């Protein structure tokens, strides 16, 4: 427990202490946010804010991990997914900077890059990381065996949640806060499973998110960019896979599901019925256009995320207690 807490604290301190120098470094190189033309008009004031802060977030995670955690395959799976997502996000951010537009890599090219990276992570997880092809279902001892279909499910699962976290990254501190909450819940689950190395890594990510929030809260002085959001998405999905608790992420990460679902509904409704369900998607922009302040949306979404994460953790604990006792 002391190691987990120490890793969390060190990650947080690294993020807070290194933040100002890193932000100045980004500013000197003119690495600023390009605002999407179709986004809320109020966001135009954010143009030029330093971005690619995900690099700081990853550094603040990996340094204490290397110091405190035992290097095991489950942690390697999470790191491959986080770094792989971060590298793809970095390429996207780089292209956006080079083009001086909010558009970076195409969605199809991102998916093409994700295929080998996420495929390697799944191979490590199932071959050496103790992950099998059963989906753990709360209060069901045997779980749900899906055989070879697990690999298709797991790939779509990683891609889906990676992009869902990316969609959530639309307001100052929203993605960092909600991802930090989900990662904290999975760090707790890993700890209960006796996977202390994995719990330490999850704690490192949590601490890094909190440290990053010191500069990312509204009004943000740095954005994480796709470098950070895709890395956090990979980490969240990776923690779920490494703990064999994939299904539980639909509850723990329910806010990400809501964000992604709002986009899906909006696109489907507009293409089929030529009508919009929301004023703008993802759903946090809908509430912006309804007149909610950015801070109110962020804090309320954090609260929702915390409630869902707590419910997921409690569900796991009760399920595990009943199955173990039975």
N, C-alpha and C positions, 0 to 999 in steps of 0.2 A: 504493500500500500504506500509506503514512504517513497519508493522508487517512482510510482505512478504520479504521486503528488509533486515530487521534485521535478519530474519531466514536464508536467503541466506548467509549473511556475517558471522554469527556465525558458520554455517556449514563449510564454507570455512576455517575459522580460526582454528576450531577444527582439521580439516584434516591436515592443514599445521603445527600446533604446536605439535600435538600428533604424527605426522608422524615419526620423527627420533627415538623417544623412542620405538614406535611400531615396526619399522624395526629392531632395535637392539634386541628387544625381540624375533622376528621371527628368526633372525640370531643365537642367542644363543641356540635356540632349534633345529637348523638345518633344519628349514622348508624352503626348497629351491625348485625351479622349476625343474621338470624333463622334458627334451626336447624330443618331439616326434621324433622317429628315422627316419620317412619318411618325416619330415619337411625340410625346407631349411637348408643347411649345415651351413650357416652364423649364424644361431640361436644357434649353439653349445656353443658359448661364453656366452650365457645367462643362461646356466645350473648352478643351485645353487643360483640364485637370489631369495631372500625371496619372498614367495607367500602367498596366503590367505589374501591379503590386502583388500579383500572385507569386512572383519570384521571391519576394520577402517572406510571404506566407510559407512557401515550401522550405526556404532556408531555416526559418524559425521552427519548423517541424522536424526537419532531418537532423539538425545539430544535436538537440537533446535526445533524439531517438538513438543516434550513434553513441551517445554517452551512456545512456541509462538502460536501453533495451537489449535483451538477448536477441541475436539475429536468427530468426526462424523463417521457415517457408511461408506460413500464414502472413507474417509481417511483410515478407518480400512480395507476396501477391498484392497486398494493398499498396505498397510503394510503386510497383510496376504500373498499377492502374492510375495512381495519382500522378506519377511522373509522366506516364504516357499521355494522360489527358492534359497535363500541364504543357508538354511539348507541342501537342497539337494546338492547344490554345495559344501558345506563344507564336506559332507559325501564323495563326489567324490574326493575332494582334499585330504581328510584324507586317503582314500584308495590308492590314488596315492603315497602319502608319505610313507605309510606302505609297499607298494610293491616296492618302489623305481623305479617306472616306470611312464610314462606319462598316462597310462591307469588306470582309476578309476572304477566307477560303469559302468555297461553295459547300453546301451541306453534303452533297454527294462525295466530294473529295475528302471532307472530314471523316465520313463514314468509311471510306476506303482506307484512310490512315488508321482508323480505330480497329479495323479487322485484324491485322497482325498483332498489334499491341495487346488488345484485349484477349485475343486468342492465346497468346503466350501466357498471360496471367491465368486463364482458365486451365490451361495445360498444367501449369505449376500447382494450381489449387487442387486439381483432381488426382494428379499423379503423385505428388509429394506432400501436399498440404492437408491431407485428411478430409478433404471435401468429397462427398459422394454424390450420387445422382438422385438422392432422395430430397424432397422438399420438406423441411420441418414445419409441421402445422401445430399450433398451440393445442395442448391437451390431447394430442394424438401421438401415442408412443412410437408407432412404427414410421410415421411420416408418410409421404406420398412418393412412391418410387416411379420415376418417369423415364428411366433408362437414358438412351442416347439423346432423347429430346431435351435433356437437361442442358446440353451444350448450346442449343439454339435458344432456349429460354434464358440461360445465363447471359449470353451475348446481348440479346435484346434488352434484358434487365439492366445490364451495365450501360449500354448506349442510352436507354430510356432515362435512367436516373442521372446520368452525366449531363444530358441535354436539359433535363428538368431543372437541375441546379443552375445551369447556364441561363435558362429562361427566368429564373427567380432573381438573377443578378440585374435588376433594373432600377433599384432604389438604393440610396446610400446605406450600406450596412445590412441590407436585407439578406443577401446570400451568405455572408460571413456569419451572421447571427444564427440563422436557421440551420446552416450546415454544422456549425459548432455545437448546437443543441443535439442534433441527430448523432453526431460523432461521439458526444459525451454519453448518450444513452447506450451506444454500442460498445464504448469502452467499459461501461458498467456490466453489460452482458458478457463481454469477453472475460472480465474479472471473475464473474460468478462461474464461468466455465473453467476457470483455472488457467486460462490462456493469458498469463500476466504480461508476456511480451506484446501481445496484440492490444491488451488494455493500455499499456504504456504508449504504444504508437497512437492509439485513439486519443489518449490524453494529450499527447504532443500536438496533434491536429487541433484539439479543442483550445489549448492554451494559445496556439498560434492565431487562431481565429479571434480570440478575445483581444490579444495584443494588436492585431491588425485593426480591430474595430475602434481602437483609440484614435486612429486617423481616418477611418472609413465611415464613421457615423456622420449624420447630416449636420452641417454641410461638409461633405467629404473633401479631404485634401489629397486623397489618392484613391484610385479605383483598382480592383484586383484584375480587371480585364478577363478575357477568356482564359488566359494563363492560369488565373486563380479559380475561376468558376468550374472549368472542366477538370482541374486537378481535384477540387473538393468533391465534385460529382463522382469522380473515379474512386476517391477515398471512401465516400459514403457507401457506394455500391460494393467496394472491396471489403469493408468491414462486415457488411451483411453476408457476403459470400464466405468469408473466412471464419465466421461464427456459425455457419450453416443456418442462418436466420434470414433468408431472403424474403420470405413472405411477410415477415414482421415489418420490413421497411416500408411497406405500403401503408402502415399505420404510423410508425415512427417518423417517416418522411412524408406524411400525408399532405403537408403543405406543398411539397414539390409536385406531388401527384395532382393537386388542385391547380397549380400554375400550368402544368403541361396540359391538363384536361381542358382548361379554359381556352387555350390556343387551338386545340383539336376541335372543340365545339364551334369556335368562331370561324375557323376555316371551312369546316363541313357545312355550317349553316349558310355561310356566304356563297359557297360554290353551288349548293343544292337549291337553297331557297332565296338567294340573293338578299339576305337579311343578316344583320349582325345581332348577336345575342348580347354582347358586351359593348360598351362604348369604345373600348380598346382592349386588346389582349397582349400579354398575359393579364390576369385579373387584377394585379396591383395597379396597373394603369387605369383600369375601369374605375377604381375607387378614387384615383387622382382626379379623373375628369368629373367625378361626382362631387368634387369639392373637398375631399378629405385632405388634410395636410400630409406631406410626405412623412413627417415624424409619427403622426397618428397611425398611418398604415403600417409602418415598419414595426412599431412597438406592439400593435395588435397582432400582427403576423408572427412576431416573436412569441407572444403569449400563446397563440394557437399552436405554434410549433412545439412549445414547451409542454403544453397539455397533451398533445399527441405522443410526444416522446415519452413522457411519464406514463401514459396509458400503455404504450408498447412495452416499456420496461416492466411495468407491473404485471402485464399479461404474460410476459416471458417468465417472470419470477413465480407467479402462481401456477403456471403450467408446469414448469420444471419441478416445483415442490410437490405437486400432485402426482406427477409421473414417477418421481424418485421415491415418493412415499408409498406409491401403489405397487 
